[in-house]
Amino acid sequence: MDATGRDMLRKFVGALNKGAPHPLAWQRFHDFTIHAHGLKRAYRVDEVLPILTKEGLMGEAARRFISAYEDELALLRRYDEQAH
């Protein structure tokens, strides 16, 4: 993962209310996903998950964001396929 992606994830987790993510936290996460999508090869889950856990996002909370990451990438790919 490049430095920009790592920095975006660290800032996201650092500002995250782990109990109930604030809409601005989701915005940071969406921005990270858009960044990843714009690369030649989006980050793999096995690149994202260790950073989330290292920064303190564990268990179900980490899986929730990994699931959202995969869903958002799929949505962005589908959007691209429709030539928007």
ZIRACOR-V71961 format. One record per backbone hydrogen bond with DSSP energy under -0.5 kcal/mol. NH is the residue of the N-H (numbers start at 0). CO is the residue of the C=O. If there is no record, write none. Layout:
nh=<NH;NH>
co=<CO;CO>
This chain:
nh=<5;6;7;8;9;10;11;12;13;14;15;15;17;24;25;26;27;28;29;30;31;32;33;34;35;36;37;38;38;46;47;48;50;50;51;52;53;54;55;56;57;60;61;62;63;64;65;66;67;68;69;70;71;72;73;74;75;76;77;78;79;80;81;81;82;83>
co=<1;2;3;4;5;6;7;8;9;10;11;12;15;21;21;22;23;24;25;26;27;28;29;30;31;32;33;34;35;43;43;44;46;47;47;48;49;50;52;51;55;57;57;58;59;60;61;62;63;64;65;66;67;68;69;70;71;72;73;74;75;76;77;78;79;78>
